[in-house]
Amino acid sequence: MKTELLELREWPVFTDLADTQASVAEYFYYYNHKRRHSSIGYLKPYLFHQQQLDNIT
């Protein structure tokens, strides 16, 4: 999050608490639903999680 979000923004990084919350929520969505992770076979974490749940049942 530090290098992908915070270092790209101008100072002050966030204007207020609402901006902070929205930015963090947006980053978490990107990280879990769009960004591919090498440690799980270049899948998106959400997809990987869904596959694991499907394998349980």
PyMOL Python script that loads the backbone (N, CA, C, O; Angstrom):
from pymol import cmd

cmd.read_pdbstr("""\
ATOM      1  N   MET A   1       0.824  -1.185   0.000  1.00  0.00           N
ATOM      2  CA  MET A   1       0.000   0.000   0.000  1.00  0.00           C
ATOM      3  C   MET A   1       0.871   1.252   0.000  1.00  0.00           C
ATOM      4  O   MET A   1       0.551   2.248  -0.649  1.00  0.00           O
ATOM      5  N   LYS A   2       1.963   1.186   0.729  1.00  0.00           N
ATOM      6  CA  LYS A   2       2.829   2.360   0.818  1.00  0.00           C
ATOM      7  C   LYS A   2       3.341   2.785  -0.555  1.00  0.00           C
ATOM      8  O   LYS A   2       3.210   3.948  -0.934  1.00  0.00           O
ATOM      9  N   THR A   3       3.918   1.853  -1.295  1.00  0.00           N
ATOM     10  CA  THR A   3       4.506   2.230  -2.576  1.00  0.00           C
ATOM     11  C   THR A   3       3.467   2.377  -3.676  1.00  0.00           C
ATOM     12  O   THR A   3       3.659   3.173  -4.595  1.00  0.00           O
ATOM     13  N   GLU A   4       2.370   1.630  -3.605  1.00  0.00           N
ATOM     14  CA  GLU A   4       1.387   1.663  -4.678  1.00  0.00           C
ATOM     15  C   GLU A   4       0.346   2.773  -4.517  1.00  0.00           C
ATOM     16  O   GLU A   4      -0.312   3.140  -5.490  1.00  0.00           O
ATOM     17  N   LEU A   5       0.189   3.302  -3.326  1.00  0.00           N
ATOM     18  CA  LEU A   5      -0.828   4.330  -3.117  1.00  0.00           C
ATOM     19  C   LEU A   5      -0.249   5.595  -2.488  1.00  0.00           C
ATOM     20  O   LEU A   5      -0.385   6.685  -3.045  1.00  0.00           O
ATOM     21  N   LEU A   6       0.378   5.455  -1.359  1.00  0.00           N
ATOM     22  CA  LEU A   6       0.785   6.628  -0.592  1.00  0.00           C
ATOM     23  C   LEU A   6       1.887   7.442  -1.259  1.00  0.00           C
ATOM     24  O   LEU A   6       1.832   8.672  -1.258  1.00  0.00           O
ATOM     25  N   GLU A   7       2.869   6.781  -1.818  1.00  0.00           N
ATOM     26  CA  GLU A   7       3.994   7.520  -2.399  1.00  0.00           C
ATOM     27  C   GLU A   7       3.634   8.197  -3.714  1.00  0.00           C
ATOM     28  O   GLU A   7       4.384   9.044  -4.197  1.00  0.00           O
ATOM     29  N   LEU A   8       2.494   7.835  -4.300  1.00  0.00           N
ATOM     30  CA  LEU A   8       2.074   8.442  -5.558  1.00  0.00           C
ATOM     31  C   LEU A   8       1.300   9.741  -5.354  1.00  0.00           C
ATOM     32  O   LEU A   8       1.088  10.490  -6.308  1.00  0.00           O
ATOM     33  N   ARG A   9       0.881  10.010  -4.134  1.00  0.00           N
ATOM     34  CA  ARG A   9       0.053  11.185  -3.853  1.00  0.00           C
ATOM     35  C   ARG A   9       0.903  12.359  -3.376  1.00  0.00           C
ATOM     36  O   ARG A   9       1.977  12.185  -2.800  1.00  0.00           O
ATOM     37  N   GLU A  10       0.394  13.544  -3.630  1.00  0.00           N
ATOM     38  CA  GLU A  10       1.043  14.769  -3.151  1.00  0.00           C
ATOM     39  C   GLU A  10       0.764  14.947  -1.656  1.00  0.00           C
ATOM     40  O   GLU A  10      -0.174  14.359  -1.118  1.00  0.00           O
ATOM     41  N   TRP A  11       1.580  15.756  -0.996  1.00  0.00           N
ATOM     42  CA  TRP A  11       1.389  16.062   0.422  1.00  0.00           C
ATOM     43  C   TRP A  11       0.404  17.200   0.565  1.00  0.00           C
ATOM     44  O   TRP A  11       0.530  18.163  -0.192  1.00  0.00           O
ATOM     45  N   PRO A  12      -0.538  17.184   1.438  1.00  0.00           N
ATOM     46  CA  PRO A  12      -0.870  16.094   2.367  1.00  0.00           C
ATOM     47  C   PRO A  12      -1.511  14.933   1.622  1.00  0.00           C
ATOM     48  O   PRO A  12      -2.271  15.124   0.673  1.00  0.00           O
ATOM     49  N   VAL A  13      -1.194  13.748   2.065  1.00  0.00           N
ATOM     50  CA  VAL A  13      -1.637  12.543   1.367  1.00  0.00           C
ATOM     51  C   VAL A  13      -3.152  12.456   1.343  1.00  0.00           C
ATOM     52  O   VAL A  13      -3.735  12.143   0.305  1.00  0.00           O
ATOM     53  N   PHE A  14      -3.791  12.723   2.452  1.00  0.00           N
ATOM     54  CA  PHE A  14      -5.255  12.682   2.542  1.00  0.00           C
ATOM     55  C   PHE A  14      -5.765  14.026   3.027  1.00  0.00           C
ATOM     56  O   PHE A  14      -5.125  14.678   3.852  1.00  0.00           O
ATOM     57  N   THR A  15      -6.913  14.441   2.518  1.00  0.00           N
ATOM     58  CA  THR A  15      -7.455  15.735   2.911  1.00  0.00           C
ATOM     59  C   THR A  15      -8.236  15.666   4.216  1.00  0.00           C
ATOM     60  O   THR A  15      -8.239  16.616   4.999  1.00  0.00           O
ATOM     61  N   ASP A  16      -8.899  14.535   4.443  1.00  0.00           N
ATOM     62  CA  ASP A  16      -9.666  14.359   5.685  1.00  0.00           C
ATOM     63  C   ASP A  16      -9.919  12.868   5.907  1.00  0.00           C
ATOM     64  O   ASP A  16      -9.468  12.034   5.122  1.00  0.00           O
ATOM     65  N   LEU A  17     -10.639  12.541   6.972  1.00  0.00           N
ATOM     66  CA  LEU A  17     -10.894  11.146   7.311  1.00  0.00           C
ATOM     67  C   LEU A  17     -11.691  10.440   6.225  1.00  0.00           C
ATOM     68  O   LEU A  17     -11.405   9.285   5.909  1.00  0.00           O
ATOM     69  N   ALA A  18     -12.681  11.106   5.650  1.00  0.00           N
ATOM     70  CA  ALA A  18     -13.492  10.487   4.597  1.00  0.00           C
ATOM     71  C   ALA A  18     -12.632  10.144   3.373  1.00  0.00           C
ATOM     72  O   ALA A  18     -12.806   9.087   2.767  1.00  0.00           O
ATOM     73  N   ASP A  19     -11.716  11.028   3.016  1.00  0.00           N
ATOM     74  CA  ASP A  19     -10.810  10.769   1.906  1.00  0.00           C
ATOM     75  C   ASP A  19      -9.912   9.580   2.220  1.00  0.00           C
ATOM     76  O   ASP A  19      -9.664   8.742   1.353  1.00  0.00           O
ATOM     77  N   THR A  20      -9.431   9.505   3.441  1.00  0.00           N
ATOM     78  CA  THR A  20      -8.592   8.387   3.867  1.00  0.00           C
ATOM     79  C   THR A  20      -9.349   7.073   3.759  1.00  0.00           C
ATOM     80  O   THR A  20      -8.846   6.104   3.190  1.00  0.00           O
ATOM     81  N   GLN A  21     -10.556   7.043   4.305  1.00  0.00           N
ATOM     82  CA  GLN A  21     -11.362   5.820   4.281  1.00  0.00           C
ATOM     83  C   GLN A  21     -11.681   5.391   2.852  1.00  0.00           C
ATOM     84  O   GLN A  21     -11.585   4.207   2.531  1.00  0.00           O
ATOM     85  N   ALA A  22     -12.052   6.318   2.004  1.00  0.00           N
ATOM     86  CA  ALA A  22     -12.380   6.003   0.612  1.00  0.00           C
ATOM     87  C   ALA A  22     -11.146   5.485  -0.128  1.00  0.00           C
ATOM     88  O   ALA A  22     -11.243   4.524  -0.891  1.00  0.00           O
ATOM     89  N   SER A  23     -10.004   6.104   0.089  1.00  0.00           N
ATOM     90  CA  SER A  23      -8.772   5.688  -0.581  1.00  0.00           C
ATOM     91  C   SER A  23      -8.345   4.290  -0.150  1.00  0.00           C
ATOM     92  O   SER A  23      -7.947   3.477  -0.983  1.00  0.00           O
ATOM     93  N   VAL A  24      -8.427   4.013   1.134  1.00  0.00           N
ATOM     94  CA  VAL A  24      -8.048   2.693   1.635  1.00  0.00           C
ATOM     95  C   VAL A  24      -9.023   1.636   1.128  1.00  0.00           C
ATOM     96  O   VAL A  24      -8.590   0.554   0.731  1.00  0.00           O
ATOM     97  N   ALA A  25     -10.307   1.910   1.130  1.00  0.00           N
ATOM     98  CA  ALA A  25     -11.299   0.958   0.628  1.00  0.00           C
ATOM     99  C   ALA A  25     -11.077   0.678  -0.859  1.00  0.00           C
ATOM    100  O   ALA A  25     -11.175  -0.468  -1.299  1.00  0.00           O
ATOM    101  N   GLU A  26     -10.782   1.713  -1.623  1.00  0.00           N
ATOM    102  CA  GLU A  26     -10.516   1.550  -3.052  1.00  0.00           C
ATOM    103  C   GLU A  26      -9.265   0.700  -3.280  1.00  0.00           C
ATOM    104  O   GLU A  26      -9.239  -0.151  -4.169  1.00  0.00           O
ATOM    105  N   TYR A  27      -8.236   0.936  -2.475  1.00  0.00           N
ATOM    106  CA  TYR A  27      -7.013   0.152  -2.621  1.00  0.00           C
ATOM    107  C   TYR A  27      -7.255  -1.306  -2.255  1.00  0.00           C
ATOM    108  O   TYR A  27      -6.781  -2.200  -2.956  1.00  0.00           O
ATOM    109  N   PHE A  28      -7.979  -1.563  -1.178  1.00  0.00           N
ATOM    110  CA  PHE A  28      -8.273  -2.943  -0.789  1.00  0.00           C
ATOM    111  C   PHE A  28      -9.066  -3.653  -1.875  1.00  0.00           C
ATOM    112  O   PHE A  28      -8.819  -4.829  -2.143  1.00  0.00           O
ATOM    113  N   TYR A  29     -10.009  -2.967  -2.505  1.00  0.00           N
ATOM    114  CA  TYR A  29     -10.770  -3.573  -3.595  1.00  0.00           C
ATOM    115  C   TYR A  29      -9.819  -3.938  -4.740  1.00  0.00           C
ATOM    116  O   TYR A  29      -9.870  -5.052  -5.262  1.00  0.00           O
ATOM    117  N   TYR A  30      -8.974  -3.019  -5.119  1.00  0.00           N
ATOM    118  CA  TYR A  30      -7.986  -3.283  -6.180  1.00  0.00           C
ATOM    119  C   TYR A  30      -7.101  -4.468  -5.798  1.00  0.00           C
ATOM    120  O   TYR A  30      -6.894  -5.368  -6.611  1.00  0.00           O
ATOM    121  N   TYR A  31      -6.584  -4.477  -4.590  1.00  0.00           N
ATOM    122  CA  TYR A  31      -5.643  -5.496  -4.144  1.00  0.00           C
ATOM    123  C   TYR A  31      -6.279  -6.881  -4.152  1.00  0.00           C
ATOM    124  O   TYR A  31      -5.621  -7.858  -4.508  1.00  0.00           O
ATOM    125  N   ASN A  32      -7.547  -6.979  -3.766  1.00  0.00           N
ATOM    126  CA  ASN A  32      -8.195  -8.278  -3.649  1.00  0.00           C
ATOM    127  C   ASN A  32      -8.945  -8.723  -4.897  1.00  0.00           C
ATOM    128  O   ASN A  32      -9.140  -9.923  -5.092  1.00  0.00           O
ATOM    129  N   HIS A  33      -9.373  -7.789  -5.753  1.00  0.00           N
ATOM    130  CA  HIS A  33     -10.211  -8.160  -6.889  1.00  0.00           C
ATOM    131  C   HIS A  33      -9.557  -7.940  -8.247  1.00  0.00           C
ATOM    132  O   HIS A  33     -10.055  -8.457  -9.247  1.00  0.00           O
ATOM    133  N   LYS A  34      -8.468  -7.198  -8.317  1.00  0.00           N
ATOM    134  CA  LYS A  34      -7.860  -6.897  -9.614  1.00  0.00           C
ATOM    135  C   LYS A  34      -6.376  -7.278  -9.711  1.00  0.00           C
ATOM    136  O   LYS A  34      -5.912  -7.723 -10.760  1.00  0.00           O
ATOM    137  N   ARG A  35      -5.651  -7.102  -8.627  1.00  0.00           N
ATOM    138  CA  ARG A  35      -4.198  -7.331  -8.649  1.00  0.00           C
ATOM    139  C   ARG A  35      -3.904  -8.827  -8.567  1.00  0.00           C
ATOM    140  O   ARG A  35      -4.455  -9.534  -7.723  1.00  0.00           O
ATOM    141  N   ARG A  36      -3.039  -9.294  -9.445  1.00  0.00           N
ATOM    142  CA  ARG A  36      -2.649 -10.708  -9.444  1.00  0.00           C
ATOM    143  C   ARG A  36      -1.457 -10.904  -8.501  1.00  0.00           C
ATOM    144  O   ARG A  36      -0.566 -10.057  -8.423  1.00  0.00           O
ATOM    145  N   HIS A  37      -1.456 -12.029  -7.791  1.00  0.00           N
ATOM    146  CA  HIS A  37      -0.434 -12.306  -6.791  1.00  0.00           C
ATOM    147  C   HIS A  37       0.382 -13.526  -7.203  1.00  0.00           C
ATOM    148  O   HIS A  37      -0.176 -14.592  -7.459  1.00  0.00           O
ATOM    149  N   SER A  38       1.681 -13.371  -7.265  1.00  0.00           N
ATOM    150  CA  SER A  38       2.543 -14.468  -7.701  1.00  0.00           C
ATOM    151  C   SER A  38       2.514 -15.642  -6.727  1.00  0.00           C
ATOM    152  O   SER A  38       2.668 -16.787  -7.153  1.00  0.00           O
ATOM    153  N   SER A  39       2.324 -15.397  -5.453  1.00  0.00           N
ATOM    154  CA  SER A  39       2.367 -16.472  -4.464  1.00  0.00           C
ATOM    155  C   SER A  39       1.173 -17.419  -4.556  1.00  0.00           C
ATOM    156  O   SER A  39       1.199 -18.498  -3.964  1.00  0.00           O
ATOM    157  N   ILE A  40       0.130 -17.036  -5.286  1.00  0.00           N
ATOM    158  CA  ILE A  40      -1.037 -17.908  -5.458  1.00  0.00           C
ATOM    159  C   ILE A  40      -1.284 -18.182  -6.943  1.00  0.00           C
ATOM    160  O   ILE A  40      -2.427 -18.255  -7.396  1.00  0.00           O
ATOM    161  N   GLY A  41      -0.195 -18.330  -7.681  1.00  0.00           N
ATOM    162  CA  GLY A  41      -0.282 -18.695  -9.086  1.00  0.00           C
ATOM    163  C   GLY A  41      -0.808 -17.592  -9.986  1.00  0.00           C
ATOM    164  O   GLY A  41      -1.484 -17.872 -10.977  1.00  0.00           O
ATOM    165  N   TYR A  42      -0.513 -16.361  -9.663  1.00  0.00           N
ATOM    166  CA  TYR A  42      -0.937 -15.183 -10.433  1.00  0.00           C
ATOM    167  C   TYR A  42      -2.456 -15.078 -10.560  1.00  0.00           C
ATOM    168  O   TYR A  42      -2.988 -14.618 -11.570  1.00  0.00           O
ATOM    169  N   LEU A  43      -3.128 -15.518  -9.511  1.00  0.00           N
ATOM    170  CA  LEU A  43      -4.574 -15.336  -9.428  1.00  0.00           C
ATOM    171  C   LEU A  43      -4.870 -14.109  -8.588  1.00  0.00           C
ATOM    172  O   LEU A  43      -4.009 -13.607  -7.866  1.00  0.00           O
ATOM    173  N   LYS A  44      -6.084 -13.644  -8.694  1.00  0.00           N
ATOM    174  CA  LYS A  44      -6.556 -12.571  -7.824  1.00  0.00           C
ATOM    175  C   LYS A  44      -6.988 -13.216  -6.511  1.00  0.00           C
ATOM    176  O   LYS A  44      -7.596 -14.286  -6.537  1.00  0.00           O
ATOM    177  N   PRO A  45      -6.693 -12.600  -5.357  1.00  0.00           N
ATOM    178  CA  PRO A  45      -7.027 -13.221  -4.075  1.00  0.00           C
ATOM    179  C   PRO A  45      -8.501 -13.602  -3.949  1.00  0.00           C
ATOM    180  O   PRO A  45      -8.816 -14.661  -3.406  1.00  0.00           O
ATOM    181  N   TYR A  46      -9.403 -12.763  -4.439  1.00  0.00           N
ATOM    182  CA  TYR A  46     -10.822 -13.082  -4.340  1.00  0.00           C
ATOM    183  C   TYR A  46     -11.137 -14.372  -5.098  1.00  0.00           C
ATOM    184  O   TYR A  46     -11.857 -15.233  -4.593  1.00  0.00           O
ATOM    185  N   LEU A  47     -10.598 -14.501  -6.304  1.00  0.00           N
ATOM    186  CA  LEU A  47     -10.828 -15.692  -7.106  1.00  0.00           C
ATOM    187  C   LEU A  47     -10.210 -16.916  -6.440  1.00  0.00           C
ATOM    188  O   LEU A  47     -10.828 -17.980  -6.392  1.00  0.00           O
ATOM    189  N   PHE A  48      -9.003 -16.767  -5.932  1.00  0.00           N
ATOM    190  CA  PHE A  48      -8.343 -17.871  -5.234  1.00  0.00           C
ATOM    191  C   PHE A  48      -9.174 -18.331  -4.036  1.00  0.00           C
ATOM    192  O   PHE A  48      -9.342 -19.532  -3.823  1.00  0.00           O
ATOM    193  N   HIS A  49      -9.683 -17.405  -3.273  1.00  0.00           N
ATOM    194  CA  HIS A  49     -10.519 -17.717  -2.114  1.00  0.00           C
ATOM    195  C   HIS A  49     -11.783 -18.470  -2.542  1.00  0.00           C
ATOM    196  O   HIS A  49     -12.166 -19.456  -1.912  1.00  0.00           O
ATOM    197  N   GLN A  50     -12.423 -18.002  -3.610  1.00  0.00           N
ATOM    198  CA  GLN A  50     -13.628 -18.660  -4.101  1.00  0.00           C
ATOM    199  C   GLN A  50     -13.330 -20.093  -4.539  1.00  0.00           C
ATOM    200  O   GLN A  50     -14.131 -20.995  -4.293  1.00  0.00           O
ATOM    201  N   GLN A  51     -12.195 -20.305  -5.180  1.00  0.00           N
ATOM    202  CA  GLN A  51     -11.810 -21.658  -5.585  1.00  0.00           C
ATOM    203  C   GLN A  51     -11.569 -22.555  -4.380  1.00  0.00           C
ATOM    204  O   GLN A  51     -11.921 -23.734  -4.394  1.00  0.00           O
ATOM    205  N   GLN A  52     -10.970 -21.994  -3.343  1.00  0.00           N
ATOM    206  CA  GLN A  52     -10.753 -22.771  -2.130  1.00  0.00           C
ATOM    207  C   GLN A  52     -12.074 -23.156  -1.476  1.00  0.00           C
ATOM    208  O   GLN A  52     -12.223 -24.275  -0.986  1.00  0.00           O
ATOM    209  N   LEU A  53     -13.024 -22.240  -1.468  1.00  0.00           N
ATOM    210  CA  LEU A  53     -14.336 -22.550  -0.898  1.00  0.00           C
ATOM    211  C   LEU A  53     -15.047 -23.620  -1.717  1.00  0.00           C
ATOM    212  O   LEU A  53     -15.703 -24.496  -1.154  1.00  0.00           O
ATOM    213  N   ASP A  54     -14.924 -23.558  -3.038  1.00  0.00           N
ATOM    214  CA  ASP A  54     -15.540 -24.566  -3.904  1.00  0.00           C
ATOM    215  C   ASP A  54     -14.935 -25.940  -3.680  1.00  0.00           C
ATOM    216  O   ASP A  54     -15.630 -26.951  -3.784  1.00  0.00           O
ATOM    217  N   ASN A  55     -13.662 -25.985  -3.379  1.00  0.00           N
ATOM    218  CA  ASN A  55     -12.976 -27.269  -3.133  1.00  0.00           C
ATOM    219  C   ASN A  55     -13.390 -27.901  -1.809  1.00  0.00           C
ATOM    220  O   ASN A  55     -13.291 -29.117  -1.648  1.00  0.00           O
ATOM    221  N   ILE A  56     -13.847 -27.097  -0.870  1.00  0.00           N
ATOM    222  CA  ILE A  56     -14.256 -27.613   0.444  1.00  0.00           C
ATOM    223  C   ILE A  56     -15.548 -28.420   0.327  1.00  0.00           C
ATOM    224  O   ILE A  56     -15.709 -29.461   0.963  1.00  0.00           O
ATOM    225  N   THR A  57     -16.456 -27.920  -0.495  1.00  0.00           N
ATOM    226  CA  THR A  57     -17.765 -28.589  -0.591  1.00  0.00           C
ATOM    227  C   THR A  57     -17.807 -29.673  -1.619  1.00  0.00           C
ATOM    228  O   THR A  57     -18.844 -30.312  -1.800  1.00  0.00           O
TER     229      THR A  57
END
""", "prot")
cmd.dss("prot")
cmd.show_as("cartoon", "prot")
cmd.util.cbc("prot")
cmd.orient("prot")
